[in-house]
């Protein structure tokens, strides 16, 4: 997929289940749906994007993201200006 202008395609990095407690309770990280503190992996960048490249791990503001599904993968298109940090 090719991004246009200053758009960036990212994949939210899913955390693995935390396991099972000693009492048999299944622990999961899915209860917390706040994406703001979770990193994403860059899949593609538009031609007007600098300093960010595919495979970068980034933190971003999710407010302007557009969720899409491509070939079963849940992705988001975000403006480059919403990316706040590159790891």
Z-matrix of the N, CA and C atoms (Angstrom, degrees):
N
C 1 1.436
C 2 1.526 1 108.11
N 3 1.306 2 116.56 1 137.65
C 4 1.463 3 122.05 2 -178.31
C 5 1.521 4 108.99 3 -109.60
N 6 1.316 5 117.09 4 126.80
C 7 1.459 6 122.36 5 177.73
C 8 1.523 7 109.43 6 -86.66
N 9 1.313 8 116.42 7 149.30
C 10 1.456 9 122.30 8 179.04
C 11 1.522 10 110.70 9 -105.07
N 12 1.326 11 115.59 10 150.53
C 13 1.463 12 123.97 11 173.89
C 14 1.527 13 112.66 12 52.31
N 15 1.354 14 117.29 13 -118.51
C 16 1.466 15 120.07 14 -176.26
C 17 1.525 16 112.37 15 -105.44
N 18 1.322 17 117.16 16 23.15
C 19 1.467 18 120.70 17 -179.74
C 20 1.529 19 111.57 18 -82.92
N 21 1.333 20 114.40 19 147.92
C 22 1.465 21 121.78 20 178.88
C 23 1.527 22 107.83 21 -130.36
N 24 1.318 23 116.79 22 131.50
C 25 1.459 24 122.85 23 177.63
C 26 1.523 25 108.05 24 -98.00
N 27 1.346 26 116.68 25 124.19
C 28 1.465 27 120.44 26 -177.23
C 29 1.523 28 110.74 27 -128.72
N 30 1.325 29 113.99 28 155.14
C 31 1.463 30 123.27 29 175.77
C 32 1.519 31 107.33 30 -116.68
N 33 1.324 32 117.23 31 120.00
C 34 1.460 33 121.48 32 177.57
C 35 1.516 34 108.82 33 -64.02
N 36 1.325 35 117.47 34 129.73
C 37 1.457 36 120.86 35 179.08
C 38 1.519 37 108.32 36 -78.86
N 39 1.320 38 115.80 37 115.86
C 40 1.459 39 121.63 38 179.46
C 41 1.514 40 110.12 39 -79.99
N 42 1.319 41 115.01 40 139.99
C 43 1.456 42 119.99 41 175.19
C 44 1.522 43 108.17 42 -89.38
N 45 1.302 44 115.46 43 146.31
C 46 1.460 45 119.84 44 177.94
C 47 1.513 46 109.83 45 -75.27
N 48 1.331 47 115.97 46 155.63
C 49 1.453 48 120.25 47 175.40
C 50 1.520 49 109.48 48 -57.24
N 51 1.322 50 114.98 49 144.94
C 52 1.456 51 120.09 50 -177.88
C 53 1.523 52 112.38 51 -77.58
N 54 1.340 53 118.01 52 -13.56
C 55 1.462 54 119.71 53 176.83
C 56 1.510 55 112.52 54 113.70
N 57 1.320 56 115.56 55 -150.45
C 58 1.457 57 122.60 56 -178.48
C 59 1.521 58 107.96 57 -125.54
N 60 1.333 59 116.13 58 135.67
C 61 1.464 60 120.38 59 178.67
C 62 1.527 61 110.08 60 -73.96
N 63 1.336 62 115.96 61 168.85
C 64 1.460 63 120.47 62 178.08
C 65 1.529 64 112.03 63 -59.24
N 66 1.336 65 117.06 64 -28.82
C 67 1.461 66 121.67 65 179.81
C 68 1.514 67 113.14 66 -85.51
N 69 1.333 68 118.26 67 1.08
C 70 1.458 69 121.78 68 177.24
C 71 1.517 70 114.64 69 92.54
N 72 1.336 71 117.24 70 6.53
C 73 1.465 72 120.00 71 179.00
C 74 1.522 73 108.66 72 -79.72
N 75 1.335 74 115.60 73 130.82
C 76 1.462 75 120.42 74 179.09
C 77 1.527 76 108.27 75 -77.76
N 78 1.316 77 115.70 76 121.81
C 79 1.458 78 121.68 77 -179.53
C 80 1.517 79 108.98 78 -96.82
N 81 1.305 80 116.27 79 135.73
C 82 1.458 81 120.29 80 179.79
C 83 1.524 82 109.49 81 -142.56
N 84 1.309 83 116.53 82 155.96
C 85 1.455 84 120.84 83 177.62
C 86 1.523 85 110.93 84 -95.63
N 87 1.321 86 118.32 85 -0.35
C 88 1.461 87 121.93 86 -175.60
C 89 1.522 88 112.87 87 -73.18
N 90 1.313 89 119.79 88 -15.32
C 91 1.457 90 121.59 89 179.91
C 92 1.525 91 111.12 90 -65.22
N 93 1.308 92 117.21 91 -30.72
C 94 1.459 93 121.96 92 179.48
C 95 1.526 94 108.02 93 -92.59
N 96 1.340 95 116.21 94 105.46
C 97 1.458 96 120.10 95 -176.77
C 98 1.527 97 111.51 96 -96.45
N 99 1.322 98 118.03 97 15.08
C 100 1.455 99 121.52 98 179.90
C 101 1.521 100 109.20 99 -81.03
N 102 1.337 101 116.21 100 107.01
C 103 1.457 102 121.06 101 -177.05
C 104 1.518 103 112.46 102 -81.37
N 105 1.332 104 117.82 103 -12.28
C 106 1.456 105 120.46 104 -170.73
C 107 1.517 106 114.03 105 -58.25
N 108 1.306 107 117.47 106 -28.14
C 109 1.459 108 119.43 107 -177.62
C 110 1.522 109 112.33 108 -104.53
N 111 1.336 110 117.08 109 11.59
C 112 1.464 111 120.27 110 -177.97
C 113 1.522 112 110.55 111 -106.68
N 114 1.316 113 117.03 112 139.97
C 115 1.466 114 119.88 113 179.63
C 116 1.524 115 112.30 114 -77.16
N 117 1.323 116 114.73 115 160.15
C 118 1.464 117 121.81 116 175.96
C 119 1.522 118 107.88 117 -130.95
N 120 1.321 119 116.10 118 153.79
C 121 1.461 120 122.17 119 177.05
C 122 1.524 121 108.59 120 -102.56
N 123 1.325 122 115.98 121 131.43
C 124 1.456 123 120.93 122 179.14
C 125 1.529 124 109.39 123 -75.24
N 126 1.326 125 116.10 124 130.02
C 127 1.461 126 122.58 125 179.80
C 128 1.531 127 110.30 126 -100.76
N 129 1.340 128 116.76 127 -43.57
C 130 1.468 129 121.63 128 -178.72
C 131 1.520 130 109.38 129 -153.28
N 132 1.329 131 116.72 130 153.54
C 133 1.465 132 121.99 131 178.58
C 134 1.525 133 109.78 132 -131.58
N 135 1.336 134 115.95 133 151.20
C 136 1.453 135 121.71 134 177.26
C 137 1.518 136 111.47 135 -77.13
N 138 1.318 137 115.82 136 168.22
C 139 1.463 138 122.41 137 -175.95
C 140 1.531 139 113.44 138 -64.42
N 141 1.322 140 118.03 139 -25.25
C 142 1.468 141 120.88 140 -177.95
C 143 1.526 142 112.99 141 -93.90
N 144 1.304 143 117.32 142 12.75
C 145 1.465 144 121.20 143 -178.45
C 146 1.521 145 109.36 144 -98.55
N 147 1.337 146 115.28 145 127.63
C 148 1.465 147 119.91 146 175.57
C 149 1.525 148 108.38 147 -120.70
N 150 1.294 149 117.40 148 159.32
C 151 1.471 150 124.86 149 177.90
C 152 1.527 151 114.47 150 71.46
N 153 1.320 152 118.63 151 -0.51
C 154 1.466 153 122.17 152 177.73
C 155 1.521 154 107.17 153 -130.99
N 156 1.340 155 115.51 154 135.02
C 157 1.464 156 118.54 155 -179.03
C 158 1.530 157 109.45 156 -138.48
N 159 1.336 158 117.49 157 161.77
C 160 1.465 159 119.57 158 177.98
C 161 1.532 160 111.51 159 -54.65
N 162 1.305 161 115.37 160 144.89
C 163 1.473 162 126.15 161 -178.37
C 164 1.522 163 113.45 162 80.65
N 165 1.343 164 119.06 163 -4.74
C 166 1.464 165 120.17 164 172.93
C 167 1.526 166 108.63 165 -66.10
N 168 1.320 167 116.39 166 146.73
C 169 1.459 168 121.92 167 172.62
C 170 1.520 169 106.09 168 -102.02
N 171 1.340 170 116.33 169 127.20
C 172 1.460 171 120.78 170 -172.23
C 173 1.523 172 111.52 171 -131.07
N 174 1.326 173 114.70 172 158.04
C 175 1.460 174 122.78 173 168.17
C 176 1.513 175 106.38 174 -113.07
N 177 1.321 176 116.08 175 138.99
C 178 1.450 177 118.92 176 -174.39
C 179 1.517 178 112.39 177 -147.75
N 180 1.315 179 114.72 178 166.99
C 181 1.457 180 122.26 179 171.62
C 182 1.524 181 106.80 180 -86.33
N 183 1.332 182 117.12 181 124.20
C 184 1.464 183 121.51 182 -174.60
C 185 1.529 184 112.19 183 -89.28
N 186 1.328 185 119.05 184 -0.63
C 187 1.468 186 121.94 185 -173.64
C 188 1.522 187 113.65 186 -57.91
N 189 1.311 188 118.55 187 -38.20
C 190 1.460 189 121.87 188 -176.87
C 191 1.524 190 113.15 189 -102.30
N 192 1.323 191 117.20 190 15.12
C 193 1.464 192 119.51 191 -177.32
C 194 1.520 193 111.16 192 -75.94
N 195 1.325 194 114.87 193 148.81
C 196 1.463 195 122.06 194 176.75
C 197 1.525 196 107.01 195 -114.76
N 198 1.339 197 117.38 196 109.33
C 199 1.473 198 119.39 197 179.81
C 200 1.521 199 110.92 198 -73.79
N 201 1.333 200 116.14 199 136.06
C 202 1.463 201 122.04 200 176.56
C 203 1.533 202 108.49 201 -138.80
N 204 1.322 203 116.05 202 161.20
C 205 1.466 204 121.61 203 174.47
C 206 1.513 205 107.89 204 -123.79
N 207 1.335 206 115.91 205 124.27
C 208 1.462 207 121.74 206 179.87
C 209 1.523 208 107.57 207 -129.02
N 210 1.324 209 116.09 208 120.93
C 211 1.460 210 121.80 209 -179.98
C 212 1.526 211 112.03 210 50.71
N 213 1.331 212 116.14 211 41.26
C 214 1.455 213 121.91 212 178.00
C 215 1.517 214 115.06 213 80.94
N 216 1.322 215 118.09 214 -4.06
C 217 1.472 216 121.70 215 179.52
C 218 1.523 217 109.32 216 -94.12
N 219 1.333 218 116.90 217 132.24
C 220 1.463 219 121.63 218 176.89
C 221 1.526 220 108.26 219 -88.24
N 222 1.325 221 115.31 220 112.51
C 223 1.463 222 122.40 221 -176.14
C 224 1.521 223 109.53 222 -120.89
N 225 1.334 224 115.68 223 169.56
C 226 1.454 225 121.42 224 175.86
C 227 1.517 226 109.19 225 -136.13
N 228 1.328 227 115.67 226 139.30
C 229 1.458 228 121.47 227 172.05
C 230 1.524 229 106.56 228 -100.58
N 231 1.330 230 116.49 229 126.79
C 232 1.465 231 121.39 230 -179.57
C 233 1.534 232 109.58 231 -131.62
N 234 1.332 233 116.78 232 150.86
C 235 1.457 234 119.33 233 172.87
C 236 1.534 235 109.26 234 -70.15
N 237 1.317 236 116.66 235 143.34
C 238 1.474 237 120.74 236 -178.64
C 239 1.531 238 111.24 237 -57.04
N 240 1.322 239 117.34 238 -32.72
C 241 1.471 240 119.70 239 -178.51
C 242 1.517 241 113.10 240 -66.27
N 243 1.332 242 117.72 241 -16.87
C 244 1.467 243 120.96 242 177.45
C 245 1.527 244 113.47 243 -84.72
N 246 1.318 245 117.32 244 -6.86
C 247 1.466 246 120.50 245 175.79
C 248 1.517 247 107.64 246 -82.98
N 249 1.307 248 115.76 247 121.52
C 250 1.468 249 121.90 248 -172.01
C 251 1.519 250 113.99 249 -100.70
N 252 1.338 251 117.46 250 -25.27
C 253 1.472 252 119.94 251 -178.50
C 254 1.515 253 109.89 252 -155.23
N 255 1.338 254 115.41 253 145.11
C 256 1.462 255 122.79 254 174.47
C 257 1.516 256 106.99 255 -116.22
N 258 1.316 257 117.06 256 128.61
C 259 1.477 258 120.37 257 179.22
C 260 1.507 259 110.60 258 -83.61
